[in-house]
């Protein structure tokens, strides 16, 4: 049986990572997607088991003690983490799975999964990144400034990933990401 592949996709906020992954998943229905856990409350029409696994703080802390996460962190008073078991199941079957996580979480995963493939997505430049964050209309000015400061550090770390994709043309970026997935999965 062929060995499964874990793809860790990271980017600064506003680089278009979620859109790229959404498009890739539509093209590659056999590609598994890791659903993260969180202690925050669902937003809008988010559904448990689809967007996140929404857990109580006690349950999340128990999972931490039991070493059930590939990575986790606390952000703004809420925990977020990648459950290890679903990822291990896909890899054991020889399948490929995508993690959509931040750069610091990616570094933790790279320590735990020896053959994980890192793909870093970036905007063409900082001006485009800021324009995208503002166009979303979901962040306060303070949040945008924090995200822009964080992006500088994330871009530095992202340069150490095996692959980098500049998302300046969505269709080309989707093709580039799909090509990486095929190559690393042994499909091309």
N, C-alpha and C positions, 0 to 999 in steps of 0.2 A: 504494500500500500504506500502511495506517495505521502511525503510529509506535508502537513498543512502549513500555511503561511499566515503570519499575523502582520497586518499592515497598520502602522501607527501614523495617522494623519493629523498634523498639527499646523497651526497658523496663528498669527495675531488676529484679534477681533477685527472684522471688516475685510479680511482678505478674500472671503468667498468660499471658505472651506465647506461649510454646510451645504451650500448650493452645489458645489462640485460633487460632494459625496452623494447627495440626493440624485443628481443626474447619473452618476456612475451606477448607483444601485438600480436605477430604472433600466440601464443597459445590461446589467449583470445580476439577474435575479438569484443566481446560485451563490453569490458572494454574501456571506453572513455579515451581520452588523451587530456590534456589541452595544447593548443598552446599559447605560450607567445607572447607578443608584444615587439617590439624593435624599436629604432630610428636609429639603424645602417643600413648600406646598405647591401643588400643580398650578400652572398659569393658564389662563384662557381655556382652550379645549384640549390641553394635554391629558393624555390617558396613561394610567399605570400599566407598565409592561410594553408600552409602545414608544413613548417619548423618554421615560425614565421608569425606574422602579422607585416609587415613593415610599420611603421607610421611616419609621419612628427613629428618634435619636438613640433610644436604647437598643433597638435592633441593629442599627448601623455600628454602634460601639461594640456590640457583641461580635459582629462580623470582623471588626478590626482586631479584637482580641484573639479571634480564631484564625487570623491570617487568611481571610477569604477574599481579599482584594489584591489585584495586581498593582494598583496604586490608589491612593485616596488623598484628599486634602480638605481642609475647612476653609471656606470662602464666605465672608460676610455673615458668619454665624451659622452657616449650613454646611453639612458634609456632602461631598461628591466623591464617587469612587467607581472603579471598574471591577465588577465581580469576576473572580478568576475562573470559577467552574464552567460557565458557558463558553468562555474562550477556549479552555482546555478541551472541552467536548468537541468543538468544531475541529480543532487542530488534530485531535486523536483520530477523527474520522478521515483526515487527509484534506479537509476543506480549508478555505481561506476566509479570513474574517478581518473586518475593519474596526479600528478604534478611532473615534473622533474625540481627541483629548488635547488639553493644553500642553505646552512645551515641557513644563516641569513634570507633569504626569508622564509624558513620553519618556523622559530620562529615567524615571523609575521603572517603567516597563522594560526599557532596554537593558536594565540591570538584571531583570528577572527572566526575560525570554531571549535567549541567546541569538536566535535567528530572526528576530522581529525586523521588519523593513520600515524604516522611517521615511516619510514623505512630508516635506515642509512646503506649505503653500504661502506665497506672499503676493502682495499687491505690487504693481509696477514701481511705486515709490511711496514715500510717506505722505505726499500731498494727496495722491489717489486714495490711500488708506483713510485719511481723515475725511475726505469727501464722502466715501462710502459710509463711514460711521455716522456722519451727519445726515446722510440721505435716509438711513434707517428710521430716524426719528424716534428712537426708543431710549436714547441715553441722554442724561443731563450733561451740561457743559463740563462739570467736574469729572463725570464718568468718562467722557471722551478724552479729556486731558490725561486721566490715569491710564486709559487704554493706549493712548499714543506713547506715553512714557514706557509702559510695559512692552510695547511693540519693538522698541529699540533693543532691549535685552533679548526678547524672543527671536528676533531676526539674527542676532549674533549666535545664539544657540542653534537656530535652525540651519545655519550654514554647515553644521556638523552632521546633519541627517544624510542618509545615503542619496536621497533625491531631493531636488528643489524644483518647484514649478512656480513660475511667475504667472499669476492669473490676470493677464492683461487682455485676453480674448477667451471668453468662457468656453466656446466650442473646442478651441485648440487645447485648453487646459484639461477639459474632460477627456479628450483623446490621449493626451500625454499621461494622465493618471491611469486610464484604462490600459495603455501600453505597458506601464510599469507593473500593474497588477498581473497582466498576462505573462510578461517576461519572468517576473519573480515567482509566479505560480507554475512555471514550466509549460505554459500554453502557447508560447510562440518561439 
